[in-house]
Amino acid sequence: MNVNITKRNELLAEKVIKGLASRNMNGFYAYDREEALKLALELIPEGSTVTMGGSMSAHEIGLVDALKDGNYNFIDRDACEDKRAAMLAAYDADVFLASANAMTEDGILVNIDGNANRVSAIAQGPEKVLFIVGMNKVCSDVDGAMKRARNVAAPINAQRFGLSTPCAKTGSCMNCKSPDTICCQFLITRYSLHKDRINVILVNDNLGF
């Protein structure tokens, strides 16, 4: 990555991490995907039961493959015949992996969900939640983060899943009530009641959508 972009990301990450700390959440900064993977595995004890909510970022840094190949009880929802049971198992997991659709410079996380299994597990249940977040998802404020989630992440995900939503056709949010909508539940995480539960690895890279 361009050295100027890297320096900018490093300075911005310092601000985000301070914001997370003020909200009782832990922040970390990784200079590349390899360092992000190393940090993530340091935060996940061997033998842990781990599941996830469909985070592309966790795939992109190699974390999902590392968990499948390592000494972990990784619940792979995509490989499970009973997907509902796999989703419910997330609430009792040691670690839940996620990314954010967007987050703010002062440490607020924004997520939109269709089934709500992801946002509900982020909000309550698993002992630890580990976010993998590319610096491309950091926005100036909650308004900007909501706009990013609705106008960047949601249309791309709707297209990725082959849905017939207005945003899949136009590329931007139409505030629809389509039967296919994935914008059913909005979660803004502004504080963690439980210390050390929410951990965010910021990655000096463009990850996810």
Sequence and secondary structure as in RCSB ss.txt:
>XXXX:A:sequence
MNVNITKRNELLAEKVIKGLASRNMNGFYAYDREEALKLALELIPEGSTVTMGGSMSAHEIGLVDALKDGNYNFI
DRDACEDKRAAMLAAYDADVFLASANAMTEDGILVNIDGNANRVSAIAQGPEKVLFIVGMNKVCSDVDGAMKRAR
NVAAPINAQRFGLSTPCAKTGSCMNCKSPDTICCQFLITRYSLHKDRINVILVNDNLGF
>XXXX:A:secstr
  HHHHHHHHHHHHHHHHHHHHTT EEEEESSHHHHHHHHHHHS TT EEEES  HHHHHTTHHHHHHHSSSEE 
 GGG S HHHHHHHGGG SEEEE  SEEETTS EEEEESSSHHHHHHHSSSSEEEEEEEGGGEESSHHHHHHHII
IIIHHHHHHHTT   HHHHHSS      TT S SEEEEE   SSTTTEEEEEESS    
